[in-house]
Amino acid sequence: MTRDQRAAIRNDHIGFVFQNFNLLARTSALENVELPLLYGSGISGRERHRRAVEKLELVGLGDRMDHHPSQLSGGQQQRVAIARSLVNNPSMLMADEPTGNLDTKTGREVIELFQKLNEDDGITVILVTHDQTVGRNARRTVVLRDGEIVADTTDFRLALQVLHSENGERPEIEPQTAQNDESADVDQPAS
């Protein structure tokens, strides 16, 4: 596959959300969201505008479209970044520490938005985090240690135990059930 073919796949099928937002400071929220549509898509200016407005409204920023990043809170900037990642209607979102620069409440709202996109629109969300509170929301958890996968599970409690084990080996525990799921959330250490 050529470099251009790989770039086309990334632009057409994968949305990216970064911890530091990566917004252009001298452009409005609307222009930041329109930006991916300028790359080889052949989409008219009217359609770019329509899609960007739609995605900004989806993330709750319909009233902040003309604001520049410096005029937005961190949570609003992250929502612009999420809208930008969605403007090409990707089948997959890759999010690198998307809540890392946000307060707890705003981080929770971002995770709820990702869950809604997954459940309502069928978008696969791959999220990298060191925050166990964020990780606990995943349907599937992959634990990496020194670049190696040491756990791949739907049982978050097991993922935590592997994460905190000294050698990364899978401990012997009972699988998590619906009954003990709530108590497992209460007993987990915060990081």
N, C-alpha and C positions, 0 to 999 in steps of 0.2 A: 504494500500500500504506500502510495506517495505521501509526502508531507501535506500537499493540498487536499488529498482525499481524507487524511486523518483530521485536518482542520475542518473540513466540511462536516464530517461526522460529529465532531465536538460542537460545532455551531448549530447544527440542525437537530441533534438528538440529546444533548447533555447540557444542563444548566449548571453553572458554578456559583456558589455562594462562599465568600471568604470572610474570615474573622475581621479583617480591617476594611471591609466594604468595597474598597477599590473604586470609588466613585470619582468622576472628573469634577474638580472643584469649581470650575468656571462654567459649568453647564447645569441646567435645571434638572430636577428629578425626572421630568418627562424626557428630556434629551438624553439623560443617562440610560433610561430604560429603552429608548429607541436605538441606541448605539449598536447592539448586536445585529439588528436588522439591516444595517448598512453594509455588512460584509457579504457580498456575493449572493444575496437572496433575490434581487430583482424586484423587491417589494416597493410599491409606490409610496410617496410621502404621506398620502392620505391614509393608506393601510398601516404604515408604521405608526402614525399618530393614533389611529383607532386602537391598535393592539396595545400600545404603551398606556393609553388612558385606561383601557380595560384592566390591565394588570395592576396599575397603581390603585384603581378602585378595589380590586380584589384584595389587596393588602391593606386597605383602609387609608389610603393617602390621596383620595380623589380631590381633597381640598388643599393639597400641598404640592401639586404638580409643577408649579412655577418657582418653587423655592430651590435655592442652591444648597448643596450639602452643609455649608456652614450655618445655614438657617434652620437646620433640622437636628433633632435630638439623635443620639446614637441608635436608639430603637427605630426611629423613622429612617435613618440612613440604611440600617440593615433591611428594612422593608423595601426600600428602593432597590437595594441590591438583589433581594429576592424577586421583586417584580422584573428586574432586568434578566434574571436567570430563567424566568418563565416566558418571556416575550416570544421566543421561538417555539413555544408549545413542546418542550422536550418530554421524552418518556422517562428521563432520569435526572435527578438533581444530585450533585455532589457538593456537600457542605463541609467546609473545614473550620471547625470550632466556631460555628455561627453565633453562639451565645457568649463567647469568651469576653467580649467587650461590652456586655450588656448587664444591667441590673437584673436581679432575680425575677421580678415581675415581667419585665420585657422579654427576658429569655424564655420564660414559660409561654408567653404569647407567641413567640417565634416557633417554639416546638409544637404548639397547638396548630399553628398554620401549616407546618410540615405534615402533621398527622392528617389534617383536613385535605391537603393536596393528595396525599397517598390514598386516603379512603374514598374521597369523592371523585378524583380525577385519575386514579390508578397510576400516579407518578411514583416511581421507585425513588426512595430517598436514601442515599448513602451519606451518613453523617459521621465525621471524625470528632471525638471529644475525649477530654480527660475528666470531664465532670460526670460523676456517677449519677447525679440527679437527672441529668439530661439522658445519659445512656439507658437508664431504667425505662425510658419510654419506648425503646426499640422492641420490635417483634423478634429480632434476631440480633445477637451480639457476637462480634468477632473480636477476640482479644489478641493483640500482637505484643510480642516481647522480642526485642533485638531483631526486628524485621521478620520474625517467624510467627505464624499463626499457632497459638497455644490453646485456643478454644474457639469453637464455632457452635453456638447453642442458642436455643430459644429460652433457656432458663437463666435469667439474669443473675439469680443467686449463685448459680454454678460459675458463671462468668466472673463474678466478683471474687469468689474463692480462688479461682485459678489466677486471677490478676494479683491477688495478695499473697499467693503461695511463693515461697522463695525460689523454687526451681521451675515454676510454670506448669507443673504436672497437675493433671486433673485429680482432685481429691475424691474420696468415696463419700458421696452424700445421696440422700433420697431425692428423686426428681421433685421439682416444685409442683404443687397442685393448686387448683383454684382455691381450696380451703386455706392453705397456708400462704398464699400469695400476698394477702394484705399484711399479715404479720411480718413477712419477710421484708416488705417495704419499710415498716416501722423500725425494724432492728438493724437496718443497714447503716454503716458508718457514713457520715458526710465527709466530703473532701474539699 
